[in-house]
Amino acid sequence: MRNFNDVLNSVDEAINNAKKNGSIDEVINKTKEYAKKSAQAIEISRKRIELLDTKTKLAKAYEKYGKLQFNIYDGGEVSQDELEATCEEIIMLKSQSEFLEAEIEAFKEAVAAQVDAKVNPKKDEDVVVNDIDVEVVDSESE
């Protein structure tokens, strides 16, 4: 909720500044920028909810697998197909969870790169110095 409030406060600030300066183009540009930030925050939140849902399903699959294993241990009969299906479900959910985590991280990095590009628009590349022969003189020998 904090991000949404920040966006609203920033939009209010942009509107107030535009009223003072009389620049409606600035308001439009700022509004578009904050709308984009809101969309990004919503997308990350949606991915996080999907990840939590996947992890919940994974926990239930592990629980089901444990119950099946205990039933075998306790002398009960368990279908091999049911056991294999549960294993496949666990593998699929683990894969989906890892994919979503990577996707969220990549999205965060992309947003951070956009912010960095705006903060440091004229970022200088690494400076390369030409090789120069340097003579090292021992100060004690002089």
C-alpha positions as CSV (number, residue, x, y, z in Angstrom):
1,M,0.0,0.0,0.0
2,R,3.0,2.3,0.7
3,N,3.9,2.3,-3.0
4,F,0.4,3.3,-4.1
5,N,0.3,6.2,-1.5
6,D,3.7,7.3,-2.8
7,V,2.3,7.5,-6.3
8,L,-0.7,9.5,-5.2
9,N,1.4,11.9,-3.2
10,S,3.8,12.3,-6.2
11,V,0.8,13.0,-8.5
12,D,-0.5,15.6,-6.1
13,E,2.9,17.2,-5.9
14,A,3.2,17.3,-9.7
15,I,-0.3,18.9,-10.0
16,N,0.5,21.5,-7.4
17,N,3.8,22.3,-9.1
18,A,2.1,22.6,-12.5
19,K,-0.5,25.0,-11.0
20,K,2.3,27.1,-9.7
21,N,4.4,27.0,-12.9
22,G,1.5,26.7,-15.3
23,S,2.9,23.7,-17.1
24,I,0.2,21.2,-18.0
25,D,2.7,19.1,-20.1
26,E,4.7,18.5,-17.0
27,V,1.6,17.2,-15.2
28,I,0.8,14.9,-18.1
29,N,4.3,13.5,-18.3
30,K,4.5,13.0,-14.5
31,T,1.1,11.3,-14.5
32,K,2.2,8.9,-17.2
33,E,5.3,8.1,-15.3
34,Y,3.5,7.4,-12.1
35,A,0.9,5.3,-13.9
36,K,3.7,3.2,-15.3
37,K,5.2,2.8,-11.8
38,S,1.8,1.7,-10.5
39,A,1.4,-0.8,-13.3
40,Q,4.8,-2.2,-12.4
41,A,4.0,-2.5,-8.7
42,I,0.7,-4.2,-9.6
43,E,2.5,-6.7,-11.9
44,I,5.1,-7.6,-9.2
45,S,2.2,-8.0,-6.7
46,R,0.3,-10.3,-9.1
47,K,3.4,-12.5,-9.5
48,R,4.0,-12.7,-5.8
49,I,0.4,-13.8,-5.2
50,E,0.8,-16.4,-8.0
51,L,4.0,-17.6,-6.3
52,L,2.3,-17.8,-2.9
53,D,-0.5,-19.9,-4.4
54,T,2.0,-22.2,-6.0
55,K,3.9,-22.7,-2.7
56,T,0.6,-23.4,-0.9
57,K,-0.2,-26.1,-3.5
58,L,3.3,-27.5,-3.2
59,A,2.9,-27.7,0.6
60,K,-0.3,-29.6,0.2
61,A,1.3,-32.0,-2.3
62,Y,4.2,-32.7,0.1
63,E,1.6,-33.4,2.8
64,K,-0.3,-35.8,0.5
65,Y,3.0,-37.5,-0.3
66,G,3.8,-37.9,3.3
67,K,0.4,-39.4,4.1
68,L,0.8,-41.9,1.3
69,Q,4.3,-42.8,2.5
70,F,3.1,-43.2,6.1
71,N,0.1,-45.3,4.9
72,I,2.7,-47.6,3.1
73,Y,4.8,-47.8,6.3
74,D,1.7,-48.5,8.4
75,G,0.8,-51.5,6.2
76,G,-1.9,-49.9,4.1
77,E,-2.2,-50.2,0.4
78,V,-1.3,-47.3,-1.8
79,S,-1.6,-47.3,-5.6
80,Q,1.7,-46.8,-7.3
81,D,0.0,-44.6,-9.8
82,E,-1.2,-42.3,-7.1
83,L,2.3,-42.1,-5.5
84,E,3.9,-41.3,-8.9
85,A,1.2,-38.7,-9.7
86,T,1.9,-37.0,-6.4
87,C,5.7,-37.0,-7.2
88,E,5.1,-35.5,-10.6
89,E,2.8,-32.9,-9.1
90,I,5.6,-32.0,-6.6
91,I,8.2,-31.7,-9.4
92,M,5.9,-29.6,-11.5
93,L,5.0,-27.2,-8.6
94,K,8.7,-26.9,-7.6
95,S,9.6,-26.0,-11.2
96,Q,6.8,-23.5,-11.4
97,S,7.8,-21.9,-8.1
98,E,11.4,-21.6,-9.2
99,F,10.3,-20.0,-12.5
100,L,8.1,-17.5,-10.7
101,E,10.8,-16.5,-8.3
102,A,13.3,-16.0,-11.2
103,E,10.6,-14.0,-13.1
104,I,10.0,-11.7,-10.1
105,E,13.7,-11.2,-9.6
106,A,14.2,-10.3,-13.2
107,F,11.3,-7.9,-13.1
108,K,12.7,-6.2,-10.0
109,E,16.1,-5.9,-11.7
110,A,14.5,-4.4,-14.8
111,V,12.7,-1.8,-12.7
112,A,15.9,-1.1,-10.8
113,A,17.7,-0.6,-14.1
114,Q,15.1,1.9,-15.3
115,V,15.3,3.8,-12.1
116,D,19.1,3.8,-12.3
117,A,19.0,5.1,-15.9
118,K,16.7,7.9,-14.8
119,V,18.8,8.8,-11.8
120,N,22.1,8.6,-13.7
121,P,21.2,9.5,-17.3
122,K,24.8,10.5,-18.3
123,K,26.6,7.7,-16.5
124,D,30.2,7.6,-17.7
125,E,31.6,4.3,-18.9
126,D,34.6,2.9,-17.2
127,V,37.7,5.1,-17.8
128,V,40.5,3.4,-19.7
129,V,44.0,4.7,-19.2
130,N,46.6,4.1,-21.8
131,D,49.6,2.0,-20.6
132,I,52.4,4.2,-19.6
133,D,55.8,3.0,-18.4
134,V,56.3,4.1,-14.8
135,E,59.5,4.0,-13.0
136,V,59.3,3.2,-9.3
137,V,62.0,4.9,-7.3
138,D,62.7,3.8,-3.7
139,S,62.6,6.9,-1.5
140,E,65.2,5.6,0.9
141,S,67.9,5.1,-1.8
142,E,68.1,8.8,-2.6
